[in-house]
Amino acid sequence: MRKTIIIFKWELKRIVTNWRKALAVFLLPAVLMMVVLNLFPVLINYVTTGSIGQKPIIVVNAPDSFIDYVESDYYTFSKEFVFEDEEDISSSDIKKLAKSGNLVVKFSDRFEREIKNFYKELYNGNSTPKSEAKVKLYFNDASITMYQKASQFEQEELEQYKDYCFEELSGKYKKIGWDRFKADDFNPITAVIKNRGTANEQAAVIIPGIILLLLYYCVYSLSCDIFAAERDRGFMKKLIMTPLSPSSIFGGKAAAVTVVSFISAVVTYGVLFLASWMNIRNDSMSLIPFGMVLTLKEFIAFLLVIPPASFVLCAVCVSIVFSLEKMQDILMNLQFPLILFLLEFFLQMARSAPPFALEFMIPVHGTLCAMRDIFATDVRWYLLVLTSLINILVGALILYRTFRKIGDGSYDA
């Protein structure tokens, strides 16, 4: 064990002290993925609407309360609005704007008066008052981008505007009815809680696949350098000729790959976390939703589930390296899982149902399911422990068989 630790420390120091390799392993993949994910909604907007950026939302016949709401502390989004009077824009103009990729919001006549009358009727004892206050959304329903944008506006902006209307237009009814909880506007916890629910639900579909994909990329890159390249140069044979046993040498190297890959996954989460909170505009087609964050319990669960996955991936890469002779064949076989993880990423994006319990028993895939639960704020500890134990057992079995065959001479080191 002591010799294994010596090799582990040596490999770890060699990776960290080489700043180019450290940058390529820890930061570069996450930053490149973040750029790609941020470019995705821009490209989708351009393809579907012909505009690189988000087009402003056109508001027709906006009541004073909505204009005040946009300028108030209630409004926490970063959307641009263009306000138009109903006399200056016709129904045909609205349809043309909607067809050309604009979201048009039209308020009914006497909107504020209808809201005030609604609360007045409630105050006077009418439990079933009627109201003609309506908000209509016009958009091109053939475009998934515009559908998502309209849905986001309805679920987020209009919901908060309802609260604002209650505060400003409910009159005497507010004194006898329920009151909206209002926290300190400068309290960051309030902003986190308000955005976390929706953001984490979207992140559960995207983020686990990204982390797992980049985790294998890190394991693959390090395995190519620490195992495949050294074996190809003949340096591995020189190491085996030392007093150190092959199991100590390969075990220390595998431990270094596992630990460094784990750190890389944590750095990836940190970069994606920052990208989420920098996404103030929160484009409806954005793959990194605004406000994604894990609680302490969820973050601990995330830290616990990653190392076993890194370990089994490292074991697979080591087995591939020593089961093939030509460097070209090794690289090709090491790259093949990248295609599988990329396919898994897209399949998870299209999946709406939560993972089944049996899926947690599949090595590596179970880790993806566990991370999906973690980001969806549904940590099931017994399944998390189950998938971690399976990954550890499978990884240990693969390494044991590999080291034994190296010792028997079945694999050429």
C-alpha positions as CSV (number, residue, x, y, z in Angstrom):
1,M,0.0,0.0,0.0
2,R,2.8,2.4,0.9
3,K,4.4,1.9,-2.6
4,T,1.1,2.5,-4.2
5,I,0.7,5.8,-2.4
6,I,4.2,6.8,-3.5
7,I,3.3,6.2,-7.2
8,F,0.0,8.0,-6.6
9,K,1.7,11.1,-5.2
10,W,4.3,11.1,-8.0
11,E,1.7,11.0,-10.7
12,L,-0.5,13.6,-9.0
13,K,2.5,16.0,-8.7
14,R,3.4,15.4,-12.3
15,I,-0.1,16.3,-13.5
16,V,-0.5,19.4,-11.3
17,T,3.0,20.9,-11.9
18,N,2.5,20.7,-15.7
19,W,0.3,23.8,-16.1
20,R,-0.7,23.0,-19.7
21,K,-1.9,19.5,-18.8
22,A,-3.6,20.8,-15.7
23,L,-5.4,23.5,-17.7
24,A,-6.5,20.9,-20.3
25,V,-7.7,18.5,-17.7
26,F,-9.4,20.8,-15.1
27,L,-10.7,23.9,-16.9
28,L,-10.5,23.8,-20.6
29,P,-13.2,21.1,-21.3
30,A,-15.7,22.8,-18.9
31,V,-15.2,26.2,-20.4
32,L,-15.5,24.9,-24.0
33,M,-18.7,23.1,-23.0
34,M,-20.1,26.2,-21.4
35,V,-19.4,28.2,-24.5
36,V,-21.1,25.6,-26.7
37,L,-24.2,25.5,-24.4
38,N,-24.4,29.3,-24.4
39,L,-24.2,29.4,-28.2
40,F,-27.0,26.9,-28.6
41,P,-29.9,29.2,-27.8
42,V,-28.3,31.9,-30.0
43,L,-28.1,29.5,-33.0
44,I,-31.7,28.3,-32.3
45,N,-33.0,31.9,-32.2
46,Y,-31.2,32.7,-35.5
47,V,-32.5,29.6,-37.3
48,T,-36.1,30.0,-36.1
49,T,-36.5,33.8,-35.9
50,G,-33.7,35.2,-38.0
51,S,-32.3,37.2,-35.0
52,I,-29.1,36.4,-33.2
53,G,-30.3,37.9,-29.9
54,Q,-33.7,37.8,-28.3
55,K,-36.3,40.0,-29.8
56,P,-38.0,42.3,-27.4
57,I,-41.5,41.4,-26.2
58,I,-44.1,43.6,-27.7
59,V,-46.8,44.7,-25.2
60,V,-50.0,46.1,-26.5
61,N,-52.4,48.2,-24.4
62,A,-50.2,47.8,-21.3
63,P,-51.8,49.0,-18.1
64,D,-49.8,51.3,-15.8
65,S,-49.5,48.6,-13.3
66,F,-47.6,46.3,-15.7
67,I,-45.2,49.2,-16.6
68,D,-44.7,49.9,-12.9
69,Y,-44.2,46.2,-12.3
70,V,-41.3,46.0,-14.9
71,E,-39.7,48.9,-13.1
72,S,-40.2,47.6,-9.6
73,D,-38.3,45.2,-7.4
74,Y,-40.8,42.5,-8.1
75,Y,-39.5,42.1,-11.6
76,T,-36.2,40.1,-11.4
77,F,-35.8,39.0,-15.1
78,S,-33.9,40.6,-17.9
79,K,-36.3,40.9,-20.7
80,E,-36.7,43.9,-23.1
81,F,-40.2,45.3,-23.7
82,V,-41.6,47.5,-26.4
83,F,-44.9,49.1,-25.4
84,E,-47.5,49.9,-28.1
85,D,-50.9,51.6,-27.9
86,E,-53.8,49.6,-29.3
87,E,-54.7,52.5,-31.6
88,D,-51.3,52.3,-33.3
89,I,-51.3,48.6,-34.0
90,S,-53.9,46.5,-35.8
91,S,-54.8,42.9,-35.4
92,S,-53.2,42.1,-38.7
93,D,-50.0,43.8,-37.6
94,I,-50.0,41.7,-34.5
95,K,-50.4,38.5,-36.5
96,K,-47.5,39.6,-38.8
97,L,-45.3,40.3,-35.8
98,A,-46.1,36.9,-34.3
99,K,-45.4,35.1,-37.5
100,S,-42.1,36.8,-37.9
101,G,-40.8,35.5,-34.6
102,N,-42.1,38.1,-32.0
103,L,-44.0,37.4,-28.8
104,V,-46.9,39.9,-28.6
105,V,-48.7,40.4,-25.3
106,K,-52.1,42.1,-25.4
107,F,-54.0,43.3,-22.4
108,S,-57.8,43.7,-22.5
109,D,-59.4,47.1,-22.3
110,R,-59.9,48.5,-18.8
111,F,-57.6,45.8,-17.4
112,E,-56.8,47.6,-14.1
113,R,-60.4,48.6,-13.5
114,E,-61.5,45.0,-14.0
115,I,-58.9,43.8,-11.5
116,K,-60.0,46.4,-8.9
117,N,-63.7,45.5,-9.4
118,F,-62.8,41.8,-8.9
119,Y,-61.2,42.5,-5.5
120,K,-64.0,44.9,-4.6
121,E,-66.6,42.2,-5.2
122,L,-64.6,39.8,-3.0
123,Y,-64.5,42.5,-0.3
124,N,-68.2,42.9,-0.5
125,G,-68.8,39.2,0.1
126,N,-69.3,37.9,-3.5
127,S,-67.3,34.6,-3.4
128,T,-67.6,34.1,-7.2
129,P,-67.0,37.4,-8.9
130,K,-66.4,37.6,-12.6
131,S,-63.8,39.6,-14.4
132,E,-63.1,40.6,-18.0
133,A,-59.4,41.2,-17.3
134,K,-57.5,39.1,-19.9
135,V,-54.0,38.8,-21.2
136,K,-53.5,37.2,-24.7
137,L,-50.3,35.9,-26.0
138,Y,-49.6,35.9,-29.8
139,F,-46.8,33.8,-31.2
140,N,-45.9,31.5,-34.0
141,D,-47.0,28.1,-32.5
142,A,-45.2,26.2,-35.2
143,S,-41.9,27.3,-33.7
144,I,-40.8,25.4,-30.7
145,T,-38.6,28.4,-29.7
146,M,-41.5,30.8,-29.6
147,Y,-43.7,28.2,-27.8
148,Q,-41.0,27.9,-25.1
149,K,-40.7,31.6,-24.9
150,A,-44.4,32.1,-24.5
151,S,-44.6,29.4,-21.9
152,Q,-41.7,30.9,-20.0
153,F,-43.4,34.3,-20.0
154,E,-46.7,32.8,-18.8
155,Q,-45.1,30.7,-16.0
156,E,-42.6,33.2,-14.7
157,E,-43.4,36.9,-15.6
158,L,-47.2,36.7,-15.5
159,E,-47.2,34.7,-12.2
160,Q,-45.1,37.4,-10.5
161,Y,-47.2,40.1,-12.1
162,K,-50.3,38.5,-10.4
163,D,-48.7,39.0,-7.0
164,Y,-47.9,42.6,-7.9
165,C,-51.5,43.2,-8.9
166,F,-52.7,41.9,-5.6
167,E,-50.3,44.2,-3.7
168,E,-51.2,47.3,-5.8
169,L,-54.8,46.8,-6.9
170,S,-56.6,44.7,-4.3
171,G,-57.6,47.7,-2.2
172,K,-59.5,47.0,1.0
173,Y,-59.6,43.2,0.3
174,K,-55.9,43.0,1.2
175,K,-56.8,43.9,4.8
176,I,-59.1,40.9,5.2
177,G,-57.7,38.5,2.7
178,W,-54.4,36.6,2.6
179,D,-51.2,38.5,2.4
180,R,-48.2,37.7,0.2
181,F,-45.0,36.9,2.1
182,K,-42.5,39.6,1.2
183,A,-38.9,39.1,2.3
184,D,-36.1,41.6,2.3
185,D,-35.3,42.6,-1.3
186,F,-31.6,42.3,-0.5
187,N,-31.8,38.8,0.9
188,P,-29.9,36.5,-1.5
189,I,-31.6,33.4,-0.1
190,T,-34.9,34.7,-1.4
191,A,-33.6,34.9,-5.0
192,V,-32.0,31.5,-4.8
193,I,-35.3,29.8,-3.5
194,K,-37.4,31.7,-6.1
195,N,-35.3,30.5,-9.1
196,R,-34.0,27.1,-7.8
197,G,-37.1,25.0,-8.3
198,T,-37.5,25.6,-12.0
199,A,-33.8,25.8,-12.7
200,N,-32.9,22.6,-11.0
201,E,-35.7,20.7,-12.8
202,Q,-34.2,21.8,-16.1
203,A,-30.6,21.2,-14.9
204,A,-31.5,17.6,-14.0
205,V,-31.9,16.8,-17.6
206,I,-28.8,18.6,-18.9
207,I,-26.1,18.9,-16.3
208,P,-25.5,15.2,-15.3
209,G,-24.9,14.2,-18.9
210,I,-22.4,17.0,-19.3
211,I,-20.5,16.1,-16.1
212,L,-20.4,12.4,-17.0
213,L,-19.2,13.2,-20.6
214,L,-16.4,15.5,-19.4
215,L,-15.5,13.0,-16.6
216,Y,-14.8,10.3,-19.1
217,Y,-13.0,12.8,-21.3
218,C,-10.7,13.5,-18.4
219,V,-10.2,9.8,-17.6
220,Y,-9.6,9.1,-21.3
221,S,-7.0,11.9,-21.6
222,L,-5.1,10.9,-18.5
223,S,-5.2,7.2,-19.4
224,C,-3.7,8.0,-22.8
225,D,-0.8,9.9,-21.2
226,I,-0.2,7.9,-18.0
227,F,-0.8,4.4,-19.4
228,A,-0.9,4.2,-23.2
229,A,1.8,6.8,-24.1
230,E,4.2,5.4,-21.4
231,R,3.6,1.9,-22.6
232,D,4.2,2.9,-26.2
233,R,7.5,4.6,-25.4
234,G,8.7,1.6,-23.4
235,F,8.8,3.5,-20.1
236,M,6.3,1.1,-18.6
237,K,8.7,-1.8,-18.9
238,K,11.4,0.2,-17.1
239,L,9.0,0.8,-14.3
240,I,8.2,-2.8,-14.0
241,M,11.9,-3.7,-13.7
242,T,12.1,-1.6,-10.5
243,P,11.6,-3.2,-7.1
244,L,8.0,-2.0,-7.2
245,S,5.4,-4.6,-8.0
246,P,3.2,-4.1,-11.1
247,S,0.0,-3.9,-8.9
248,S,1.6,-1.1,-6.9
249,I,2.6,0.8,-10.0
250,F,-0.7,0.5,-11.9
251,G,-2.7,0.9,-8.7
252,G,-1.0,4.2,-7.9
253,K,-1.5,5.4,-11.4
254,A,-5.1,4.4,-11.5
255,A,-5.7,6.1,-8.2
256,A,-4.2,9.3,-9.6
257,V,-6.4,9.2,-12.6
258,T,-9.5,8.6,-10.4
259,V,-8.7,11.5,-8.0
260,V,-7.8,14.0,-10.7
261,S,-10.9,13.1,-12.8
262,F,-13.0,13.6,-9.7
263,I,-11.5,17.1,-9.1
264,S,-12.1,17.9,-12.8
265,A,-15.8,16.9,-12.3
266,V,-16.1,19.3,-9.3
267,V,-14.5,22.1,-11.3
268,T,-17.0,21.4,-14.1
269,Y,-19.9,21.7,-11.7
270,G,-18.4,25.0,-10.5
271,V,-18.0,26.4,-14.0
272,L,-21.6,25.4,-14.9
273,F,-22.9,26.9,-11.6
274,L,-21.3,30.2,-12.5
275,A,-22.6,30.0,-16.0
276,S,-26.1,29.4,-14.7
277,W,-26.0,32.5,-12.4
278,M,-24.5,34.6,-15.2
279,N,-27.4,33.7,-17.5
280,I,-29.5,36.6,-16.3
281,R,-31.6,36.8,-19.5
282,N,-32.6,33.2,-19.0
283,D,-33.4,32.5,-22.6
284,S,-36.2,30.0,-22.9
285,M,-34.1,27.8,-25.1
286,S,-31.0,28.0,-22.9
287,L,-29.5,24.7,-21.8
288,I,-28.1,26.2,-18.7
289,P,-31.1,27.6,-16.7
290,F,-30.7,30.6,-14.5
291,G,-30.6,29.9,-10.8
292,M,-29.3,26.3,-10.7
293,V,-27.8,25.5,-7.2
294,L,-27.5,22.4,-5.0
295,T,-28.1,22.4,-1.2
296,L,-25.4,21.2,1.1
297,K,-26.9,17.7,1.3
298,E,-27.3,17.5,-2.5
299,F,-23.7,18.7,-3.0
300,I,-22.4,16.1,-0.6
301,A,-24.4,13.4,-2.5
302,F,-22.8,14.7,-5.7
303,L,-19.3,14.5,-4.2
304,L,-20.0,10.9,-3.0
305,V,-21.3,9.5,-6.3
306,I,-18.6,10.8,-8.6
307,P,-15.4,9.0,-7.4
308,P,-16.9,5.4,-7.9
309,A,-17.9,6.4,-11.5
310,S,-14.4,7.8,-12.1
311,F,-12.9,4.6,-10.7
312,V,-14.8,2.2,-12.9
313,L,-14.1,4.4,-16.0
314,C,-10.4,4.4,-15.2
315,A,-10.5,0.6,-14.8
316,V,-12.1,0.2,-18.2
317,C,-9.5,2.5,-19.8
318,V,-6.6,0.6,-18.2
319,S,-8.1,-2.7,-19.4
320,I,-8.4,-1.4,-23.0
321,V,-4.8,-0.1,-22.9
322,F,-3.3,-3.4,-21.9
323,S,-5.5,-5.6,-24.0
324,L,-4.4,-4.1,-27.3
325,E,-0.9,-3.7,-28.7
326,K,-1.1,-0.9,-31.4
327,M,-1.4,2.6,-30.2
328,Q,-3.8,3.4,-33.0
329,D,-6.1,0.6,-31.8
330,I,-5.9,1.8,-28.2
331,L,-6.9,5.3,-29.1
332,M,-9.7,4.2,-31.2
333,N,-11.2,2.0,-28.5
334,L,-10.7,4.6,-25.9
335,Q,-12.6,7.2,-28.0
336,F,-15.5,4.9,-28.6
337,P,-17.1,5.4,-25.2
338,L,-17.1,9.1,-25.8
339,I,-19.7,8.4,-28.6
340,L,-21.8,6.4,-26.2
341,F,-21.7,9.1,-23.6
342,L,-22.7,11.7,-26.2
343,L,-25.6,9.5,-27.3
344,E,-26.6,9.1,-23.6
345,F,-26.5,12.8,-23.2
346,F,-29.0,13.4,-26.0
347,L,-31.2,10.5,-24.9
348,Q,-31.4,12.0,-21.4
349,M,-32.4,15.4,-22.9
350,A,-35.4,13.8,-24.7
351,R,-36.4,11.8,-21.6
352,S,-39.1,13.2,-19.4
353,A,-39.7,10.3,-16.9
354,P,-37.4,9.8,-13.8
355,P,-35.1,6.9,-13.8
356,F,-36.3,3.4,-12.7
357,A,-34.7,1.7,-9.6
358,L,-33.2,-1.0,-11.8
359,E,-31.2,1.5,-13.8
360,F,-29.1,2.3,-10.8
361,M,-27.7,-1.2,-11.0
362,I,-26.1,-0.5,-14.4
363,P,-22.4,0.7,-13.9
364,V,-21.8,4.3,-14.8
365,H,-25.4,4.7,-16.1
366,G,-26.5,4.4,-12.5
367,T,-24.3,7.4,-11.7
368,L,-26.1,9.4,-14.3
369,C,-29.5,8.4,-12.8
370,A,-28.2,9.3,-9.3
371,M,-27.0,12.7,-10.5
372,R,-30.3,13.3,-12.2
373,D,-32.1,12.7,-8.9
374,I,-29.6,14.9,-7.0
375,F,-30.2,17.9,-9.4
376,A,-34.0,17.2,-9.3
377,T,-33.8,17.6,-5.5
378,D,-34.8,14.0,-5.0
379,V,-31.9,12.3,-3.3
380,R,-32.6,8.6,-2.7
381,W,-29.6,7.6,-0.6
382,Y,-30.1,3.9,-0.8
383,L,-30.0,4.0,-4.6
384,L,-27.0,6.3,-4.5
385,V,-25.2,3.9,-2.2
386,L,-26.2,1.0,-4.4
387,T,-24.9,2.5,-7.7
388,S,-21.6,3.5,-5.9
389,L,-21.0,0.0,-4.6
390,I,-21.7,-1.5,-8.0
391,N,-19.3,0.9,-9.7
392,I,-16.6,0.1,-7.0
393,L,-17.1,-3.7,-7.3
394,V,-17.1,-3.7,-11.1
395,G,-14.0,-1.4,-11.3
396,A,-12.1,-3.5,-8.7
397,L,-12.9,-6.7,-10.6
398,I,-11.7,-5.2,-14.0
399,L,-8.5,-4.0,-12.4
400,Y,-7.9,-7.3,-10.6
401,R,-8.3,-9.3,-13.8
402,T,-6.1,-6.8,-15.7
403,F,-3.3,-6.8,-13.1
404,R,-3.4,-10.6,-12.9
405,K,-3.0,-11.0,-16.6
406,I,-0.2,-8.5,-16.7
407,G,1.5,-10.6,-13.9
408,D,0.9,-13.8,-15.9
409,G,2.3,-12.2,-19.1
410,S,-1.1,-12.4,-20.9
411,Y,-0.9,-8.6,-21.4
412,D,2.3,-7.1,-22.6
413,A,3.3,-4.1,-20.5
